Amino acid sequence: MLDAHQDRVTTLRNGVDTDIFDPERRPEAPFQRKGPAFVFTGAMDYAPNIEAVTWFAHEVFPGIRDAVPDAQFLIVGAKPTGNVQRLGDEPGVIVTGRVESTAAYLAHAQAGVAPLQIARGIQNKVLEAMAMALPVVVSKGAMTGISATSGEQLICADAPQQWIDACVGLARNPGEARRMGQAARKLMLDVYNWEAQFAQLDLMLGPAASAKLIDRPRDPCQFFLSPRGPRPCPRKIDSTILVVENPGTRSISATFPPYDSTTSRPTTSSRA
């Protein structure tokens, strides 16, 4: 259906809350930092995340430790499986389990890592780390959909030695790590923060919001959800479909019918 109505479909890119993910708000480290810390965040009962941290711990991190013996690899996320927990037995690897704030761990890391071999859509973990002014080393899959340049706001690596070189380089050159981290946060503030995303939404819906009211009070009224709370659909949009990708913890879509209603109970489409 969408292919047949491309002129009526608008997609808003994913976003990140740059107020919550702000390095200035996390002055105290939630872990004992012994050396450069590389952090992965995510639900640790999710197969692609398990595969990613296992690959990094076995194929990349030993090479980092050879060059930087006090380096740490923090696996931060709820519900670690038995296999993930056993990674914590390896030198320098810490498995935290559920934490109150992933932002606090990111704030005191040397770099974020996202070595996902299977990645679907924009990765929140990458946006959150970048919002924390943290350089991030990512796989090609984890970089999908992110308007960043490797070597400028993040580093894209493929083979294990590329990962080792990138991580060791960030550990040995903190000035470059800070520069890249600041460039990453600037990109998040300019392009990916939620105010920027919903400013586009306001512009798109503005003309429709002033359209002539069609009096069909028995037709259902639909609402869409945003970080600003439930918002009523405009009075008349000519069969436009709005798709919003993964805002915060939800992916929300709303279809605006070619009629207006001022009735009663809102209907929403959302999933965690």
C-alpha positions as CSV (number, residue, x, y, z in Angstrom):
1,M,0.0,0.0,0.0
2,L,2.8,2.4,0.8
3,D,4.5,1.9,-2.5
4,A,1.3,3.1,-4.3
5,H,1.1,6.3,-2.2
6,Q,4.7,7.4,-1.9
7,D,3.6,11.0,-2.3
8,R,1.5,10.7,0.8
9,V,4.0,9.0,3.0
10,T,6.5,10.8,5.2
11,T,9.1,9.2,7.4
12,L,10.7,10.9,10.3
13,R,14.2,9.6,11.4
14,N,14.8,8.2,14.8
15,G,15.9,10.5,17.6
16,V,17.5,10.7,21.0
17,D,16.7,12.6,24.2
18,T,19.8,14.9,24.4
19,D,18.7,16.1,27.9
20,I,18.8,12.7,29.5
21,F,21.8,11.7,27.5
22,D,24.0,14.6,28.5
23,P,27.5,14.0,29.8
24,E,27.3,17.0,32.0
25,R,24.6,15.4,34.1
26,R,26.7,12.3,35.1
27,P,29.6,13.5,37.2
28,E,30.1,10.3,39.2
29,A,31.3,7.0,37.6
30,P,29.1,4.0,38.5
31,F,32.0,1.6,38.1
32,Q,35.7,1.5,39.2
33,R,37.6,2.6,36.2
34,K,41.1,1.0,36.0
35,G,41.9,2.0,32.4
36,P,40.2,2.9,29.1
37,A,36.7,1.6,29.2
38,F,34.8,0.4,26.2
39,V,31.0,0.1,26.7
40,F,28.3,-1.9,24.9
41,T,24.7,-1.2,26.0
42,G,21.6,-3.3,25.2
43,A,19.2,-6.0,26.3
44,M,21.5,-8.9,27.0
45,D,19.0,-11.7,26.3
46,Y,18.6,-10.5,22.7
47,A,20.4,-12.8,20.2
48,P,22.1,-10.1,18.0
49,N,23.5,-8.4,21.2
50,I,24.7,-11.7,22.6
51,E,26.5,-12.4,19.3
52,A,28.0,-8.9,19.2
53,V,29.5,-8.9,22.7
54,T,30.7,-12.5,22.4
55,W,32.5,-11.7,19.1
56,F,34.0,-8.6,20.6
57,A,35.2,-10.3,23.8
58,H,36.8,-13.2,21.9
59,E,38.0,-11.6,18.6
60,V,38.8,-8.0,19.5
61,F,39.2,-7.3,23.1
62,P,42.3,-9.6,23.7
63,G,44.1,-7.6,21.0
64,I,43.1,-4.3,22.7
65,R,44.4,-5.7,26.0
66,D,47.7,-6.7,24.4
67,A,48.2,-3.0,23.5
68,V,46.5,-1.5,26.5
69,P,46.7,-4.0,29.4
70,D,44.4,-2.1,31.7
71,A,41.6,-1.7,29.2
72,Q,38.1,-2.7,30.3
73,F,35.1,-4.0,28.4
74,L,31.7,-3.3,30.0
75,I,28.6,-5.2,28.9
76,V,25.8,-3.0,30.3
77,G,22.2,-4.3,30.0
78,A,19.5,-6.3,31.6
79,K,18.9,-10.1,31.6
80,P,22.4,-11.3,30.6
81,T,22.2,-15.0,29.6
82,G,24.5,-17.5,31.1
83,N,26.9,-17.3,28.2
84,V,27.1,-13.5,28.5
85,Q,27.6,-13.8,32.3
86,R,30.5,-16.2,31.7
87,L,32.2,-13.5,29.6
88,G,32.7,-11.7,32.9
89,D,35.3,-14.3,33.9
90,E,37.6,-13.1,31.2
91,P,40.3,-10.5,32.0
92,G,39.0,-6.9,31.9
93,V,35.4,-7.9,31.0
94,I,32.6,-6.7,33.3
95,V,29.0,-7.8,33.0
96,T,26.7,-5.4,34.9
97,G,23.2,-6.7,34.4
98,R,20.4,-4.2,34.8
99,V,21.5,-0.7,35.7
100,E,19.7,2.4,36.7
101,S,21.2,4.5,34.0
102,T,23.2,3.4,30.9
103,A,24.0,7.1,30.4
104,A,26.2,7.1,33.6
105,Y,28.3,4.3,32.2
106,L,28.6,6.0,28.8
107,A,29.6,9.2,30.5
108,H,32.8,7.7,32.0
109,A,33.8,5.4,29.1
110,Q,36.6,5.9,26.6
111,A,34.4,4.8,23.7
112,G,31.2,3.0,22.9
113,V,31.2,-0.1,20.8
114,A,28.5,-1.5,18.6
115,P,29.9,-4.6,16.8
116,L,26.5,-5.9,15.7
117,Q,26.6,-8.4,12.9
118,I,22.8,-8.4,12.7
119,A,21.3,-4.9,12.9
120,R,17.8,-3.8,12.0
121,G,17.1,-0.1,11.7
122,I,18.8,2.8,13.4
123,Q,20.5,1.6,16.6
124,N,19.4,3.6,19.7
125,K,22.6,2.5,21.5
126,V,24.7,4.3,18.9
127,L,22.7,7.5,19.1
128,E,22.7,7.5,22.9
129,A,26.5,7.0,23.0
130,M,27.0,9.8,20.5
131,A,24.7,12.1,22.5
132,M,27.0,11.5,25.5
133,A,29.9,13.0,23.5
134,L,31.4,9.6,23.2
135,P,33.3,8.3,20.2
136,V,31.7,5.1,19.0
137,V,33.2,2.3,17.0
138,V,30.5,0.6,14.9
139,S,30.0,-2.2,12.4
140,K,28.6,-1.4,9.0
141,G,25.2,-2.7,10.1
142,A,25.1,-0.6,13.2
143,M,25.9,2.5,11.2
144,T,22.9,1.9,8.9
145,G,20.6,5.0,8.7
146,I,22.9,7.3,10.7
147,S,24.0,10.4,8.9
148,A,27.6,10.4,10.2
149,T,31.0,10.1,8.5
150,S,33.5,7.5,9.6
151,G,36.5,9.2,11.1
152,E,34.5,12.4,11.9
153,Q,31.7,11.6,14.3
154,L,32.4,7.8,14.7
155,I,34.5,5.0,13.4
156,C,33.2,2.2,11.2
157,A,35.2,-1.0,11.4
158,D,34.9,-4.4,9.8
159,A,37.6,-7.0,10.4
160,P,38.9,-7.7,13.9
161,Q,42.2,-5.9,13.3
162,Q,40.3,-2.7,12.2
163,W,38.4,-2.8,15.5
164,I,41.6,-3.3,17.5
165,D,43.3,-0.4,15.7
166,A,40.3,1.9,16.1
167,C,39.9,1.2,19.9
168,V,43.6,1.3,20.7
169,G,43.9,4.6,18.7
170,L,41.1,6.1,20.8
171,A,42.7,4.9,24.0
172,R,46.1,6.3,23.1
173,N,44.9,9.6,21.7
174,P,42.4,11.1,24.2
175,G,42.5,14.4,22.4
176,E,41.2,12.8,19.2
177,A,38.6,10.9,21.2
178,R,37.3,14.1,22.7
179,R,37.2,15.8,19.3
180,M,35.2,13.0,17.8
181,G,32.9,12.8,20.8
182,Q,32.1,16.5,20.6
183,A,31.4,16.2,16.9
184,A,29.1,13.3,17.6
185,R,27.2,15.2,20.2
186,K,26.9,18.2,17.9
187,L,25.3,15.9,15.3
188,M,22.8,14.6,17.8
189,L,21.9,18.1,18.9
190,D,21.6,19.5,15.4
191,V,19.9,16.6,13.7
192,Y,18.7,13.8,16.0
193,N,17.3,15.4,19.1
194,W,13.5,15.0,19.5
195,E,12.8,18.8,19.2
196,A,14.4,18.8,15.7
197,Q,12.4,15.7,14.7
198,F,9.1,17.1,15.8
199,A,9.8,20.5,14.4
200,Q,9.6,18.7,11.0
201,L,6.4,17.1,12.1
202,D,4.9,20.5,13.0
203,L,5.9,21.9,9.7
204,M,4.4,19.0,7.8
205,L,1.1,19.1,9.7
206,G,0.8,22.8,10.0
207,P,-1.2,23.5,6.8
208,A,-3.5,20.5,7.4
209,A,-4.3,21.7,10.9
210,S,-6.0,24.7,9.5
211,A,-8.0,22.8,6.9
212,K,-11.8,23.1,6.8
213,L,-13.6,21.0,9.3
214,I,-15.8,18.2,7.9
215,D,-18.7,17.5,10.3
216,R,-18.8,13.8,10.7
217,P,-19.0,13.5,14.5
218,R,-19.6,9.7,14.5
219,D,-16.4,8.9,12.8
220,P,-13.5,7.8,15.1
221,C,-10.9,10.3,16.0
222,Q,-7.3,9.2,16.0
223,F,-4.4,10.5,18.0
224,F,-0.7,10.0,17.7
225,L,1.8,9.8,20.6
226,S,4.9,11.9,20.9
227,P,7.4,12.8,23.6
228,R,5.1,15.7,24.2
229,G,2.2,13.4,25.0
230,P,-0.9,12.5,23.1
231,R,-1.6,15.0,20.3
232,P,-4.9,15.1,18.3
233,C,-4.8,14.5,14.6
234,P,-5.2,17.6,12.5
235,R,-8.8,18.4,11.3
236,K,-8.4,17.1,7.8
237,I,-5.5,15.3,6.0
238,D,-6.3,13.8,2.6
239,S,-5.5,10.1,3.3
240,T,-2.0,10.8,4.5
241,I,-0.1,8.1,6.4
242,L,2.5,9.3,8.9
243,V,5.2,6.8,10.0
244,V,7.4,7.7,13.0
245,E,10.3,5.4,13.6
246,N,11.1,4.2,17.1
247,P,10.5,7.5,19.1
248,G,12.2,6.8,22.4
249,T,11.0,3.4,23.6
250,R,8.1,3.2,21.1
251,S,7.6,2.8,17.4
252,I,4.4,4.6,16.5
253,S,2.4,4.9,13.3
254,A,-0.8,6.7,12.7
255,T,-3.1,6.9,9.7
256,F,-5.1,10.0,9.2
257,P,-8.4,9.3,7.3
258,P,-9.9,11.7,4.8
259,Y,-12.5,13.0,7.2
260,D,-12.5,14.8,10.5
261,S,-14.0,14.0,13.8
262,T,-14.1,15.7,17.2
263,T,-15.2,12.5,18.9
264,S,-14.3,10.8,22.1
265,R,-11.8,8.1,22.6
266,P,-8.4,8.2,20.9
267,T,-7.0,5.2,19.2
268,T,-3.3,4.7,18.9
269,S,-0.9,2.2,17.3
270,S,2.3,1.6,19.3
271,R,4.6,-1.0,20.5
272,A,7.5,-1.2,22.9
